[in-house]
Amino acid sequence: MVVAGLTGGIATGKSTVTALFASFGAAVIDADQIAREVVARGSPAWEKIVEHFGTGVLRPDGELDRERLGGVIFSDAAQKDVLNRIVHPEVFREMDRRIRELGEENRTDVVICDVPLLIETGMHRGFDEVVLVYVPEPLQIRRLMDRDGISRDEAVRKVRAQMPIEEKRAYATIVIDNSASREETAGQALRAYQYLQERAVEAERKGKH
């Protein structure tokens, strides 16, 4: 089995490529979905968040009010770091558990872990391959404007609040350029999947010797 971390930037088309990998047969683990699950009411992470940020970040039903919590951390890097230190370890543990489970059940050759902050958290170092969904920044900005109906200034601010996409290229072992048509992107994704399958077969062969 080969486990690849997949990342990108805002409006690069990461979700599209992840869905393509899933359609080819890869098992997909979504870090964002796990992040929502590990802060459910009553969980250890939920308790730590309430202890630090107070009950003001809760909805009436006791679940986290993501919009309110986002407002607290948006302009305060120190508070954002606190939240990350609470949530990220729980996400990593659950991802590891799911990867181990897939390996034990031998259900797939290729696992794709969709992690938006893969490189920023240093998590990329733990994967067999790092897949980057790439488009150049000017196209990122234009697509974000079209997608969200926002001004150019707002789109630029959102894009540049993230790690630059060009910097992420230096960490990637596989780059899928999503600048052109969906068909071209699908072709690149299929070739990447086939390469990952070959790596998985080779790893299994070596493991038997």
N, C-alpha and C positions, 0 to 999 in steps of 0.2 A: 504494500500500500504506500502511496505517495501522498503527502499532505502539503498543499500549497496555500499560502496566504495571498488573498486578493485584495487590492486596494485601488484607489484612484483619487479623484478630487471632486469637488462639487460640480455637477453638470457634465461629468466626463462620460457617463453612461455605464457606471459600475453595475447597476442593477440589471441592465440589459445583458451584459456579459455574464454575470452570475447566472441569470436565467438560461442563457445558452449552454453553459457548462452543465447545468442541471438537466437540460434536454438531451445532452449527449450521454448522460448516465452517471455523472459525478454526484457524490453526496455533498450537499451544501450545508454549512454551519454558519448561521447569521449572527454575528456578534451584537448587532443592534437589537435583534429580537431577544437574545440572551440578556442583554443589559436591561431590557424592560422586565424580564422575568425575575431577575435576581433582586430587584428592588420592590417586589410585590409586598403588600401589607403584611407585616409580621415577620418578614425575612430578616436575617442578621444585618444585611446592608440597609434595609429600611429603618431598622432600629437605630443604627449608627447615624443615618441621615437626620432622623428626627431629633436625636440627642444633640447633634451639632447645630442644625439649622432651625430647630423648633417646629412646633405644630403648624406654624403659618404656611408651611410648604405642602400641607395636606389638603386634599379635597374633603368634602363633607363625609364621604364614605370611608375615609381613612387612607385611601391610596394617594400616592404622590401626585401633586399638581405640577406637572412638568413645566408648564408655562411659567408658573410662579417661581419655581426653583431655577429655571433658566434665567429669569430676570435677576435673581440674586447673584448668580455667578457670572453673568454676561460681561460685566465691566470690572470684575474683581478677580484677578488672576489667582490670588491666594485662596479664595473660597472655591474657585474651580479646581485647584490642586487638591483641596480637601476632599471634594466630591469624587475626583478621579481616584484618589487613594482608597476611598471606600469601595467604589464600584468596580474598578478595573481588576483587582485580584479575584473578586467573585466571578467575573466574566471569564477570566483566564482559567480558573479552576473548572468551571462548567464546560468550557470548550475542550479542555483536556479530557474530561470525563467522557464527553461524547465521541471524541476521536478514539479513545481507548475502546469504547463500546463498539464502534464500527470495526476496529481492528479485530476484536475478539469474535465478532459475528461474521467477519470476512464477507461483508455484503457488497463491498466496492473496492476497486483498485485505486480510485482517485477521490480525494477529499478536498474540497475547496472551502476555505474559511474566509468569509467576507468580513473584513475588519477595516472600517474607515480610518482608524488611527493606527494602523499596523506598524508603520515606520516611526511615527511620533512616539509611540510607547516603547519602542525597541523590541516589540514582539516578533518582528520579521526574522530575527536571528534564530527563532525556534522552528522555522519551517524548511522543508526540503527545497521549495521554490517560492519565489516572490513574483506574483503576477501584477503588473500595473496596467490599469485601463487609462490610456493617455489620450488627451487632445491638447493642443497648444493653448496657452492662456487666452489669447484673443477669442478663440472659438468657445472656450469655457464661458467667458463673459457674455458673448452673444447668445449662447444657448440658455444661460441662466436668465438673461433678460426675457427671452421668449417664453421660457418655461414658467417663470414666476410673475411675469408682467411687471417687472421692476425697472427702475432707471439704470442707466449705465453706471452712474456713481455708486448706487447701492450694490450693483452686481460686482463692480471692482472691489468694493469694500469687503464683500463676503468672500470672494475668491482669494483676496490677499490676506484675509484673516487665517488662511490655512497655509500649511507648508507648500511652497511652490511646486507645481507639478514637475518642473524641470529638475528640481533637486531629488524628487522621488525616483526619477529614472536611474539615478546612480545606484540605487538599492535593488532594482528589479533584475530578476534573471529572465523574465519573459515580459515583453511589452506588447500590448494589444492596442494598436492605434485605431481609435474610434472616430477619426476625423471625416471619413468618407461615408459610403453607403452602409446600410445594415448588412447587406450581402457580403461586403468586404470584411466587415467586423466578424461576421459569423464564420467566414473562411479562416481568419486568423485564430479565432477561438477554437475551431475544430482542430486545426494543426497543433495548437498548444495542448489541447486535450489528448490528442494522439501521442504527443511527445511524453506527456505525464503518464499515460498508460504504459508506454515503452519503459519508462523509468521504474514503474511499479513492477513490471514483469522482471526486469533486470534485478531489482532489489530482492524479489522473491527467489529468483534463481540463485543469487549469491547466498541467501539465507539458508538454502538447502545444502550448501557445500561447506 
